């Protein structure tokens, strides 16, 4: 599979910096290609710095859901994804991050590359920034048998 332009490997980190004007479907396709390229090359982490990607409005919740599912399939559970986006592109509730997590993709979004690199290096999610749903609630108080 061909890798996208502006894609490079730095040890176990792949970095993709899309530059230019794209439609939303085209941008999603390029990020999917970057995820697949990272996965195929054994990079366990992908940093997407999309500050210079333009040409589309902030995605709808439905769009965020569908591309997060596509990206989770491409990652195959072996790539952590950090995205650096302009503030207006980041959903304050991080719906896409939650949808991706539910599909098996560990990811987060940031306004700066420095924050994203720290998150990828540390491998921890700050609970004050994002709280995953607690799946244990479904079984609390339930005793088999």
C-alpha positions as CSV (number, residue, x, y, z in Angstrom):
1,X,0.0,0.0,0.0
2,X,1.3,3.5,-0.8
3,X,1.9,5.9,2.0
4,X,0.5,9.4,1.9
5,X,2.6,12.5,1.2
6,X,4.1,14.1,4.3
7,X,4.2,10.8,6.1
8,X,7.4,9.7,8.0
9,X,8.5,7.2,10.6
10,X,10.4,8.3,13.7
11,X,11.2,5.0,15.6
12,X,7.9,3.6,16.8
13,X,6.1,6.9,15.9
14,X,4.6,7.6,12.5
15,X,3.9,11.3,11.8
16,X,1.5,12.5,9.1
17,X,1.1,16.2,8.3
18,X,-1.5,16.7,5.7
19,X,-1.1,20.1,4.0
20,X,-3.6,21.7,1.6
21,X,-7.3,22.0,0.8
22,X,-9.3,18.8,1.0
23,X,-12.9,17.7,1.1
24,X,-13.8,16.0,4.4
25,X,-14.1,12.5,2.7
26,X,-10.6,13.1,1.1
27,X,-9.1,14.1,4.4
28,X,-10.6,11.0,6.1
29,X,-9.3,8.8,3.4
30,X,-5.8,10.2,3.8
31,X,-5.8,9.7,7.5
32,X,-7.1,6.1,7.0
33,X,-4.2,5.6,4.6
34,X,-1.7,7.0,7.2
35,X,-3.2,4.7,9.9
36,X,-2.8,1.7,7.6
37,X,0.7,2.7,6.7
38,X,1.7,3.1,10.3
39,X,0.1,-0.3,11.2
40,X,1.9,-2.0,8.2
41,X,5.2,-0.5,9.1
42,X,5.0,-1.5,12.8
43,X,4.7,2.0,14.2
44,X,2.5,1.6,17.4
45,X,1.8,5.3,17.5
46,X,0.6,7.8,14.9
47,X,0.7,11.6,15.2
48,X,-1.5,13.4,12.7
49,X,-0.8,17.2,12.7
50,X,-3.7,18.6,10.5
51,X,-3.3,22.3,11.3
52,X,-2.6,23.0,7.7
53,X,-5.5,20.9,6.3
54,X,-8.3,23.1,5.1
55,X,-11.3,23.1,2.8
56,X,-14.0,21.6,5.0
57,X,-16.2,22.6,7.9
58,X,-16.1,20.9,11.3
59,X,-17.6,17.4,10.9
60,X,-21.1,16.5,12.1
61,X,-21.5,14.0,14.9
62,X,-22.6,11.4,12.4
63,X,-19.4,12.0,10.3
64,X,-17.3,11.7,13.4
65,X,-18.9,8.4,14.3
66,X,-18.4,6.9,10.8
67,X,-14.8,8.0,10.3
68,X,-13.8,6.9,13.9
69,X,-15.2,3.4,13.0
70,X,-13.2,3.4,9.7
71,X,-10.0,4.5,11.6
72,X,-10.5,1.8,14.2
73,X,-10.7,-0.9,11.5
74,X,-7.5,0.4,9.9
75,X,-5.6,0.5,13.2
76,X,-6.5,-3.2,13.9
77,X,-5.9,-2.5,17.6
78,X,-2.2,-1.9,17.1
79,X,-1.9,1.9,16.6
80,X,-2.6,4.7,19.1
81,X,-3.7,7.8,17.3
82,X,-3.1,11.4,18.4
83,X,-4.5,14.2,16.3
84,X,-3.6,17.9,16.4
85,X,-6.4,20.0,15.0
86,X,-7.5,23.6,15.0
87,X,-9.8,24.4,18.0
88,X,-12.9,24.8,15.8
89,X,-12.4,21.2,14.5
90,X,-12.4,19.7,18.0
91,X,-15.7,18.6,19.5
92,X,-15.8,19.9,23.1
93,X,-17.3,16.5,24.2
94,X,-14.8,14.6,22.2
95,X,-17.5,12.4,20.6
96,X,-15.2,11.0,18.0
97,X,-12.7,9.9,20.7
98,X,-15.5,8.1,22.5
99,X,-16.8,6.5,19.4
100,X,-13.3,5.4,18.4
101,X,-12.7,4.0,21.9
102,X,-15.9,2.0,21.7
103,X,-14.6,0.5,18.4
104,X,-11.2,-0.4,19.9
105,X,-9.1,2.6,18.8
106,X,-7.1,4.4,21.5
107,X,-7.0,8.0,20.4
108,X,-7.3,11.6,21.5
109,X,-7.3,15.1,20.0
110,X,-5.2,18.1,20.9
111,X,-4.6,21.7,20.0
112,X,-0.8,21.5,20.1
113,X,1.8,19.0,18.9
114,X,3.6,19.2,22.2
115,X,0.5,18.0,24.1
116,X,-0.1,15.2,21.6
117,X,3.5,14.0,21.8
118,X,3.4,13.9,25.6
119,X,0.2,11.9,25.5
120,X,1.6,9.4,23.0
121,X,4.8,9.1,25.1
122,X,3.1,8.7,28.5
123,X,0.2,6.5,27.2
124,X,-2.2,7.9,29.7
125,X,-5.4,9.8,29.3
126,X,-6.0,12.6,31.8
127,X,-9.3,11.8,33.4
128,X,-10.1,15.5,33.8
129,X,-9.9,15.9,30.0
130,X,-11.9,12.8,29.0
131,X,-13.8,10.2,30.9
132,X,-14.5,6.9,29.3
133,X,-17.9,5.4,30.1
134,X,-17.7,3.0,33.0
135,X,-18.9,-0.3,31.7
136,X,-18.9,-1.8,35.2
137,X,-22.1,0.0,36.0
138,X,-24.1,-2.5,34.0
139,X,-23.1,-5.3,36.4
140,X,-22.9,-3.4,39.7
141,X,-25.0,-5.2,42.4
142,X,-25.6,-8.2,40.1
143,X,-24.4,-11.5,41.5
144,X,-24.5,-14.5,39.3
145,X,-26.4,-17.5,40.3
